[in-house]
Amino acid sequence: MRETKAIIDLAAIRHNLEIAKQLAPNTKMMAVVKADAYGHGIVQVARALASADAIAVACMDEALTLREAGISTDIILLEGFFSEQELRQAFEYQLQTVVHQESQLKALEDTSNDAKIKVWLKLDSGMNRLGFEPEDYQTAYERLSQLKTVEKIYLMSHLACADDIDNAKSAAQISEFKQYLQVIKGEASLANSAGVVAWPESHLQWIRPGILLYGCSPMLDFTGPQHQLKPAMTLESQLFAIKHLKPGETVGYGATWQAPQETRIGVIAIGYGDGYPHHAKSGTPVLINGKTYPLVGRVSMDMITVDLGLEDQFELGDKAILWGNGLPVEIIAKHANTIPWSLLCGVTSRVKFLWQD
Ligand SMILES: *Cc1c(COP(=O)(O)O)cnc(C)c1O
């Protein structure tokens, strides 16, 4: 049987939550589980994160999946409601919503409901994606405070460059947001994982870690273990064929890699059809029996090839780790010119998921 598996370590997720709490003591935590908990399984992860003060999702479908699974934790819709129907659902399912633009504010003003809702009013402090312009922020707050359906208003904004400690933009965004916090009193949130790790000034009352909970460093050129984080996903498969190559022979599509000397090529049962990145370059490490071997040649849909050399002993069926325990996904992302967020979210349904407590 083709054994291509993603093993999800829920204890690691709980451990990473504790690390986040240590990094930002005295704050409340909104644990981010959007995009199927960054590919780790939204329901299983939300259950493991029961000790978080709230969980955050991107959209209504994700929130409803959690409610249908019986999860009663506070849930925040990070992009807010997309329609009047979604606003009604937010009331019905007791979801908190981000309010980031005029149309949402207007919809809240125009709606009547016996229930009450908690909202997160978003300021655009420089990301230029979602949020009210600074000059409109206070008015938006005042309009929301008039509404009987609004139970509580939290304040939020989002950092654009927090992964880069040398970038001055974070300090500018923090001070922009803090100006408003002097005028508008309320619980506020700014820090994503990189804010939690690198910008204590951004911690405020609520932190919003995502990638950190899954054991990855949010910082450029760092890996999770450097912050005492444990990888939550280990993607593994097995060696299922071995080829002997003579010097000068090539491997795979496009014959992009040529053996400089006699060697053995190991074929591993994982490819871009499973979510292993097609753009992983020759040299990307693969962990077999505790040692890394370089990927060589192009990634195929169902297979990759690695240079095993001539020294070590292998057997068909030997386990190969593509990322996770012993091989941070940050390193693979770097070799594939992508980011760990994208790799974790991209594991496909062909891979067998196993959750371990
Ligand atoms: C996804 C998201 C986060 C979490 O980001 P990480 O970099 O994964 O920690 C925080 N806040 C908002 C608004 C988000 O959309």
The ligand as a Gaussian input file, in Angstrom:
#p B3LYP/6-31G(d) Opt

LIG

0 1
 C       -4.086000      34.639000       9.292000
 C       -4.148000      35.791000      10.212000
 C       -3.403000      35.811000      11.401000
 C       -2.394000      34.733000      11.755000
 O       -1.229000      34.947000      10.997000
 P        0.112000      34.085000      11.246000
 O        1.141000      34.837000      10.488000
 O       -0.139000      32.742000      10.678000
 O        0.332000      34.076000      12.704000
 C       -3.585000      36.869000      12.273000
 N       -4.451000      37.871000      11.981000
 C       -5.167000      37.890000      10.838000
 C       -6.080000      39.020000      10.568000
 C       -5.041000      36.866000       9.928000
 O       -5.744000      36.896000       8.789000

